[in-house]
Amino acid sequence: MKIILTHEVSGLGAAGDVVDVKDGYARNYLVPRGFAIRWTKGGEKDVEQIRRARKIHEIATIEQANQVKAELEGVKVRLTTRSGEAGRLFGSVTQADIAAAISAAGGPKVDKRRIELDAPIKSLGAHSASVRLHPEVAAKVNVEVVAA
């Protein structure tokens, strides 16, 4: 099935790309979550608009990405959340929580969709997350989760 990506999807492509994927992957995952729309002849016009919007928000060069990476890796991110016994959290820490904590700590504004977690954060302590700034540059951010 041919689809048009509306958001960046790891391992598949960036916003505005037209890709072929299996029917079930598109129907059950990408389209319902808003990561893609079905390709049509009329939808081809939307591709250019999506690409223009991506260029505005995208970090254009590797040098810019490396500067933002240096800023991100220098920021100490600390999240306070409610927790129960033995350090288990009520819920989990999301990418949106991490993006807000980075901004609150004085770091650059980061889109939550660019933050990747190895595993869900459901306990207190130190965790790591990576931020995809450019296809070739990713910053590693250390997140400390403490009890409120």
TORPA-4810 file (N, C-alpha, C, O; in nm, 3 decimals):
<nodes>
NODE_1_0.085_-0.117_0.000_0.000_0.000_0.000_0.090_0.123_0.000_0.187_0.129_0.075_M
NODE_2_0.057_0.218_-0.083_0.131_0.344_-0.089_0.071_0.441_0.010_-0.050_0.462_0.013_K
NODE_3_0.158_0.503_0.093_0.112_0.601_0.191_0.204_0.723_0.187_0.316_0.718_0.135_I
NODE_4_0.152_0.832_0.243_0.229_0.956_0.258_0.251_0.976_0.407_0.155_0.986_0.483_I
NODE_5_0.376_0.982_0.449_0.406_1.001_0.591_0.379_1.146_0.631_0.421_1.239_0.561_L
NODE_6_0.311_1.165_0.742_0.285_1.299_0.793_0.378_1.333_0.909_0.392_1.449_0.945_T
NODE_7_0.441_1.231_0.968_0.538_1.248_1.076_0.658_1.159_1.046_0.648_1.066_0.966_H
NODE_8_0.768_1.187_1.110_0.886_1.103_1.093_0.864_0.971_1.166_0.820_0.969_1.281_E
NODE_9_0.893_0.861_1.099_0.880_0.727_1.157_1.017_0.660_1.147_1.073_0.648_1.038_V
NODE_10_1.070_0.616_1.259_1.203_0.554_1.260_1.205_0.432_1.171_1.116_0.347_1.176_S
NODE_11_1.308_0.423_1.089_1.326_0.309_1.002_1.240_0.310_0.877_1.250_0.219_0.795_G
NODE_12_1.155_0.412_0.861_1.066_0.415_0.745_1.087_0.539_0.661_1.102_0.528_0.539_L
NODE_13_1.088_0.657_0.723_1.109_0.779_0.647_1.069_0.901_0.725_1.031_0.894_0.842_G
NODE_14_1.078_1.015_0.657_1.048_1.144_0.719_0.914_1.195_0.667_0.857_1.139_0.573_A
NODE_15_0.866_1.300_0.727_0.739_1.359_0.686_0.745_1.403_0.541_0.841_1.467_0.499_A
NODE_16_0.642_1.370_0.465_0.636_1.407_0.325_0.686_1.301_0.231_0.673_1.316_0.109_G
NODE_17_0.741_1.194_0.283_0.789_1.085_0.199_0.673_0.995_0.157_0.582_0.970_0.235_D
NODE_18_0.676_0.948_0.034_0.578_0.851_-0.015_0.647_0.715_-0.012_0.748_0.695_-0.079_V
NODE_19_0.591_0.622_0.066_0.654_0.491_0.083_0.552_0.380_0.062_0.432_0.400_0.075_V
NODE_20_0.603_0.262_0.028_0.521_0.142_0.016_0.541_0.059_0.143_0.654_0.028_0.180_D
NODE_21_0.431_0.023_0.208_0.437_-0.061_0.328_0.332_-0.171_0.314_0.248_-0.166_0.225_V
NODE_22_0.339_-0.268_0.401_0.239_-0.375_0.401_0.104_-0.315_0.441_0.097_-0.220_0.519_K
NODE_23_-0.003_-0.373_0.387_-0.137_-0.320_0.410_-0.173_-0.317_0.558_-0.229_-0.217_0.605_D
NODE_24_-0.143_-0.421_0.632_-0.178_-0.428_0.773_-0.105_-0.324_0.856_-0.164_-0.266_0.948_G
NODE_25_0.021_-0.300_0.826_0.101_-0.200_0.898_0.040_-0.061_0.879_0.031_0.018_0.973_Y
NODE_26_-0.001_-0.033_0.756_-0.062_0.098_0.728_-0.198_0.109_0.793_-0.227_0.208_0.861_A
NODE_27_-0.284_0.009_0.773_-0.423_0.014_0.824_-0.430_0.012_0.975_-0.511_0.083_1.034_R
NODE_28_-0.346_-0.070_1.039_-0.359_-0.092_1.182_-0.270_-0.005_1.269_-0.297_0.012_1.388_N
NODE_29_-0.163_0.052_1.212_-0.071_0.129_1.295_-0.052_0.272_1.247_-0.080_0.366_1.321_Y
NODE_30_-0.005_0.289_1.124_0.034_0.422_1.077_-0.084_0.517_1.060_-0.080_0.629_1.112_L
NODE_31_-0.187_0.476_0.991_-0.301_0.565_0.964_-0.381_0.596_1.090_-0.411_0.713_1.113_V
NODE_32_-0.416_0.498_1.175_-0.493_0.532_1.296_-0.420_0.625_1.393_-0.484_0.704_1.462_P
NODE_33_-0.287_0.617_1.398_-0.211_0.702_1.490_-0.176_0.837_1.428_-0.115_0.921_1.495_R
NODE_34_-0.212_0.858_1.303_-0.188_0.988_1.240_-0.048_1.005_1.186_-0.008_1.116_1.154_G
NODE_35_0.029_0.896_1.175_0.164_0.905_1.122_0.164_0.910_0.970_0.264_0.950_0.910_F
NODE_36_0.053_0.870_0.907_0.048_0.865_0.762_-0.095_0.882_0.712_-0.192_0.864_0.787_A
NODE_37_-0.106_0.916_0.584_-0.236_0.918_0.516_-0.222_0.834_0.390_-0.112_0.813_0.339_I
NODE_38_-0.334_0.785_0.340_-0.331_0.704_0.218_-0.292_0.791_0.100_-0.328_0.908_0.092_R
NODE_39_-0.218_0.732_0.008_-0.175_0.803_-0.110_-0.287_0.807_-0.211_-0.349_0.705_-0.241_W
NODE_40_-0.314_0.926_-0.262_-0.409_0.945_-0.372_-0.349_1.046_-0.467_-0.250_1.112_-0.435_T
NODE_41_-0.409_1.058_-0.584_-0.360_1.159_-0.678_-0.378_1.298_-0.620_-0.291_1.384_-0.639_K
NODE_42_-0.488_1.322_-0.552_-0.510_1.452_-0.487_-0.418_1.473_-0.368_-0.380_1.586_-0.337_G
NODE_43_-0.383_1.364_-0.300_-0.296_1.373_-0.184_-0.153_1.408_-0.222_-0.075_1.452_-0.137_G
NODE_44_-0.119_1.389_-0.348_0.015_1.422_-0.394_0.043_1.572_-0.377_0.158_1.612_-0.360_E
NODE_45_-0.062_1.653_-0.382_-0.045_1.798_-0.361_-0.006_1.828_-0.216_0.067_1.924_-0.189_K
NODE_46_-0.054_1.745_-0.124_-0.022_1.765_0.017_0.124_1.737_0.047_0.179_1.790_0.144_D
NODE_47_0.188_1.654_-0.034_0.327_1.617_-0.010_0.417_1.740_-0.008_0.500_1.754_0.081_V
NODE_48_0.400_1.828_-0.104_0.484_1.948_-0.111_0.462_2.038_0.010_0.557_2.095_0.063_E
NODE_49_0.338_2.050_0.054_0.308_2.132_0.172_0.371_2.070_0.298_0.425_2.142_0.382_Q
NODE_50_0.365_1.939_0.310_0.426_1.872_0.425_0.577_1.890_0.424_0.638_1.913_0.528_I
NODE_51_0.637_1.881_0.306_0.782_1.898_0.296_0.825_2.040_0.329_0.929_2.060_0.391_R
NODE_52_0.745_2.140_0.286_0.779_2.279_0.320_0.772_2.301_0.471_0.858_2.367_0.529_R
NODE_53_0.670_2.245_0.535_0.656_2.259_0.680_0.771_2.188_0.751_0.819_2.236_0.854_A
NODE_54_0.815_2.075_0.697_0.927_2.001_0.758_1.055_2.082_0.750_1.132_2.084_0.846_R
NODE_55_1.079_2.149_0.637_1.202_2.228_0.623_1.208_2.343_0.722_1.316_2.379_0.769_K
NODE_56_1.093_2.400_0.754_1.091_2.511_0.850_1.133_2.464_0.988_1.208_2.533_1.058_I
NODE_57_1.086_2.346_1.029_1.112_2.297_1.164_1.236_2.211_1.175_1.280_2.180_1.286_H
NODE_58_1.293_2.171_1.064_1.405_2.079_1.064_1.538_2.152_1.084_1.555_2.266_1.041_E
NODE_59_1.629_2.086_1.148_1.764_2.137_1.160_1.833_2.106_1.027_1.844_1.989_0.988_I
NODE_60_1.880_2.210_0.959_1.922_2.195_0.820_2.059_2.129_0.804_2.076_2.044_0.716_A
NODE_61_2.156_2.165_0.886_2.291_2.115_0.863_2.340_2.031_0.981_2.285_2.036_1.091_T
NODE_62_2.443_1.955_0.954_2.502_1.872_1.059_2.567_1.960_1.165_2.568_1.924_1.283_I
NODE_63_2.622_2.075_1.124_2.685_2.165_1.221_2.582_2.217_1.322_2.609_2.221_1.442_E
NODE_64_2.465_2.256_1.273_2.359_2.300_1.364_2.318_2.187_1.457_2.298_2.208_1.577_Q
NODE_65_2.305_2.067_1.403_2.266_1.951_1.483_2.370_1.922_1.591_2.335_1.887_1.704_A
NODE_66_2.497_1.937_1.558_2.602_1.915_1.658_2.601_2.021_1.767_2.631_1.991_1.883_N
NODE_67_2.566_2.145_1.731_2.554_2.250_1.833_2.440_2.219_1.929_2.456_2.231_2.050_Q
NODE_68_2.325_2.180_1.875_2.211_2.146_1.960_2.243_2.022_2.043_2.201_2.013_2.158_V
NODE_69_2.317_1.927_1.985_2.357_1.807_2.059_2.443_1.844_2.179_2.423_1.790_2.288_K
NODE_70_2.537_1.936_2.160_2.623_1.979_2.271_2.540_2.046_2.381_2.564_2.025_2.499_A
NODE_71_2.441_2.127_2.340_2.353_2.191_2.439_2.274_2.087_2.516_2.264_2.094_2.638_E
NODE_72_2.217_1.990_2.444_2.135_1.888_2.509_2.214_1.802_2.605_2.167_1.771_2.715_L
NODE_73_2.334_1.764_2.565_2.413_1.678_2.652_2.467_1.752_2.773_2.509_1.689_2.870_E
NODE_74_2.467_1.885_2.769_2.511_1.964_2.884_2.401_1.994_2.983_2.428_2.042_3.093_G
NODE_75_2.277_1.965_2.948_2.162_1.996_3.033_2.135_1.878_3.127_2.136_1.762_3.085_V
NODE_76_2.113_1.909_3.255_2.076_1.806_3.352_1.924_1.804_3.362_1.863_1.901_3.407_K
NODE_77_1.864_1.696_3.319_1.719_1.683_3.316_1.675_1.608_3.440_1.720_1.497_3.467_V
NODE_78_1.585_1.671_3.516_1.536_1.612_3.640_1.384_1.619_3.641_1.326_1.726_3.627_R
NODE_79_1.321_1.505_3.658_1.175_1.496_3.660_1.129_1.452_3.799_1.185_1.358_3.855_L
NODE_80_1.030_1.519_3.853_0.972_1.477_3.980_0.833_1.420_3.951_0.749_1.486_3.891_T
NODE_81_0.812_1.297_3.996_0.684_1.230_3.975_0.643_1.158_4.102_0.724_1.136_4.192_T
NODE_82_0.516_1.123_4.107_0.465_1.048_4.222_0.507_0.903_4.207_0.506_0.846_4.098_R
NODE_83_0.545_0.844_4.320_0.587_0.704_4.315_0.536_0.632_4.438_0.504_0.693_4.540_S
NODE_84_0.530_0.502_4.426_0.486_0.417_4.536_0.605_0.354_4.605_0.717_0.404_4.599_G
NODE_85_0.576_0.245_4.669_0.683_0.173_4.741_0.782_0.113_4.641_0.747_0.082_4.528_E
NODE_86_0.903_0.099_4.685_1.012_0.038_4.608_1.044_0.114_4.480_1.102_0.057_4.388_A
NODE_87_1.009_0.243_4.473_1.049_0.325_4.360_0.968_0.307_4.233_1.011_0.354_4.128_G
NODE_88_0.855_0.241_4.239_0.771_0.223_4.121_0.686_0.349_4.101_0.632_0.403_4.197_R
NODE_89_0.675_0.394_3.978_0.598_0.514_3.946_0.451_0.481_3.928_0.415_0.369_3.893_L
NODE_90_0.366_0.581_3.954_0.224_0.570_3.920_0.213_0.612_3.774_0.206_0.732_3.745_F
NODE_91_0.211_0.517_3.684_0.213_0.548_3.542_0.355_0.538_3.491_0.432_0.455_3.539_G
NODE_92_0.390_0.620_3.393_0.525_0.619_3.340_0.563_0.759_3.292_0.478_0.847_3.280_S
NODE_93_0.690_0.777_3.265_0.740_0.903_3.212_0.734_0.894_3.059_0.786_0.799_3.000_V
NODE_94_0.671_0.992_2.996_0.653_0.990_2.851_0.753_1.082_2.782_0.827_1.156_2.847_T
NODE_95_0.754_1.076_2.650_0.842_1.162_2.572_0.802_1.308_2.590_0.889_1.396_2.590_Q
NODE_96_0.674_1.336_2.605_0.629_1.473_2.627_0.679_1.526_2.761_0.716_1.643_2.770_A
NODE_97_0.681_1.442_2.863_0.735_1.483_2.994_0.883_1.517_2.982_0.929_1.616_3.040_D
NODE_98_0.957_1.437_2.909_1.100_1.462_2.893_1.124_1.591_2.814_1.213_1.669_2.849_I
NODE_99_1.045_1.614_2.708_1.060_1.736_2.629_1.032_1.860_2.714_1.103_1.960_2.704_A
NODE_100_0.929_1.853_2.799_0.898_1.966_2.887_1.008_1.987_2.990_1.041_2.101_3.023_A
NODE_101_1.064_1.879_3.042_1.172_1.890_3.141_1.299_1.948_3.081_1.371_2.022_3.147_A
NODE_102_1.326_1.915_2.955_1.444_1.972_2.887_1.428_2.122_2.873_1.522_2.197_2.900_I
NODE_103_1.309_2.166_2.832_1.284_2.310_2.818_1.291_2.380_2.953_1.345_2.490_2.963_S
NODE_104_1.236_2.316_3.058_1.236_2.376_3.192_1.378_2.385_3.248_1.407_2.474_3.328_A
NODE_105_1.467_2.294_3.208_1.604_2.295_3.258_1.691_2.395_3.182_1.810_2.409_3.212_A
NODE_106_1.634_2.464_3.085_1.710_2.564_3.011_1.769_2.513_2.881_1.852_2.581_2.821_G
NODE_107_1.728_2.397_2.838_1.779_2.340_2.713_1.698_2.388_2.595_1.600_2.461_2.612_G
NODE_108_1.737_2.349_2.475_1.663_2.389_2.355_1.527_2.320_2.348_1.507_2.214_2.407_P
NODE_109_1.435_2.381_2.274_1.303_2.322_2.258_1.316_2.200_2.167_1.371_2.207_2.057_K
NODE_110_1.264_2.087_2.215_1.274_1.960_2.144_1.134_1.907_2.117_1.048_1.909_2.205_V
NODE_111_1.112_1.858_1.997_0.984_1.798_1.962_0.976_1.661_2.028_1.070_1.583_2.020_D
NODE_112_0.863_1.631_2.092_0.849_1.504_2.163_0.858_1.383_2.069_0.895_1.274_2.113_K
NODE_113_0.826_1.401_1.942_0.831_1.289_1.848_0.974_1.252_1.811_0.996_1.146_1.753_R
NODE_114_1.070_1.336_1.844_1.210_1.307_1.813_1.280_1.234_1.928_1.394_1.191_1.913_R
NODE_115_1.212_1.221_2.042_1.271_1.155_2.158_1.240_1.006_2.152_1.125_0.967_2.134_I
NODE_116_1.343_0.924_2.166_1.327_0.779_2.165_1.374_0.721_2.298_1.482_0.753_2.347_E
NODE_117_1.291_0.635_2.354_1.325_0.566_2.478_1.354_0.420_2.448_1.286_0.359_2.365_L
NODE_118_1.455_0.363_2.515_1.486_0.222_2.497_1.374_0.135_2.553_1.334_0.036_2.492_D
NODE_119_1.326_0.173_2.670_1.218_0.103_2.738_1.135_0.207_2.813_1.187_0.314_2.845_A
NODE_120_1.010_0.179_2.842_0.930_0.275_2.919_0.993_0.302_3.055_1.044_0.211_3.120_P
NODE_121_0.987_0.427_3.097_1.044_0.465_3.228_0.934_0.452_3.331_0.839_0.530_3.333_I
NODE_122_0.948_0.350_3.418_0.846_0.323_3.518_0.903_0.313_3.659_0.836_0.264_3.750_K
NODE_123_1.028_0.359_3.677_1.089_0.353_3.810_1.174_0.477_3.834_1.212_0.547_3.740_S
NODE_124_1.202_0.502_3.961_1.288_0.614_3.998_1.432_0.581_3.960_1.468_0.465_3.943_L
NODE_125_1.514_0.686_3.947_1.655_0.664_3.918_1.699_0.732_3.789_1.627_0.815_3.734_G
NODE_126_1.817_0.695_3.744_1.874_0.754_3.623_1.840_0.669_3.502_1.852_0.546_3.504_A
NODE_127_1.796_0.735_3.397_1.760_0.669_3.271_1.820_0.750_3.156_1.859_0.865_3.175_H
NODE_128_1.826_0.690_3.039_1.877_0.762_2.923_1.774_0.760_2.811_1.696_0.666_2.797_S
NODE_129_1.778_0.865_2.731_1.692_0.878_2.614_1.776_0.937_2.502_1.873_1.009_2.528_A
NODE_130_1.740_0.907_2.379_1.812_0.966_2.267_1.718_1.058_2.191_1.598_1.032_2.180_S
NODE_131_1.775_1.166_2.138_1.699_1.264_2.062_1.757_1.268_1.922_1.874_1.300_1.904_V
NODE_132_1.674_1.235_1.822_1.717_1.238_1.683_1.709_1.382_1.633_1.599_1.434_1.614_R
NODE_133_1.822_1.444_1.613_1.825_1.584_1.568_1.837_1.594_1.417_1.787_1.688_1.356_L
NODE_134_1.902_1.498_1.359_1.932_1.495_1.216_1.946_1.347_1.180_1.975_1.267_1.269_H
NODE_135_1.926_1.309_1.056_1.941_1.166_1.024_2.076_1.107_1.065_2.086_0.986_1.086_P
NODE_136_2.178_1.190_1.075_2.311_1.140_1.111_2.353_1.176_1.253_2.458_1.130_1.299_E
NODE_137_2.274_1.257_1.324_2.313_1.304_1.457_2.203_1.274_1.558_2.086_1.309_1.538_V
NODE_138_2.242_1.208_1.666_2.150_1.182_1.776_2.219_1.221_1.907_2.336_1.190_1.928_A
NODE_139_2.145_1.288_1.994_2.200_1.329_2.123_2.149_1.236_2.231_2.033_1.193_2.228_A
NODE_140_2.234_1.205_2.326_2.195_1.120_2.438_2.169_1.210_2.558_2.254_1.290_2.598_K
NODE_141_2.051_1.197_2.616_2.009_1.280_2.728_1.991_1.190_2.850_1.923_1.088_2.842_V
NODE_142_2.053_1.228_2.961_2.036_1.154_3.086_1.923_1.216_3.166_1.924_1.336_3.193_N
NODE_143_1.827_1.134_3.203_1.708_1.180_3.274_1.710_1.118_3.413_1.721_0.997_3.429_V
NODE_144_1.700_1.204_3.514_1.693_1.156_3.652_1.549_1.171_3.701_1.495_1.281_3.702_E
NODE_145_1.489_1.061_3.742_1.352_1.062_3.790_1.356_1.050_3.941_1.411_0.954_3.995_V
NODE_146_1.297_1.150_4.010_1.297_1.151_4.156_1.153_1.158_4.208_1.062_1.202_4.137_V
NODE_147_1.135_1.114_4.330_1.002_1.112_4.391_0.959_1.254_4.429_1.041_1.336_4.469_A
NODE_148_0.832_1.280_4.416_0.777_1.413_4.450_0.755_1.426_4.599_0.710_1.531_4.645_A
</nodes>
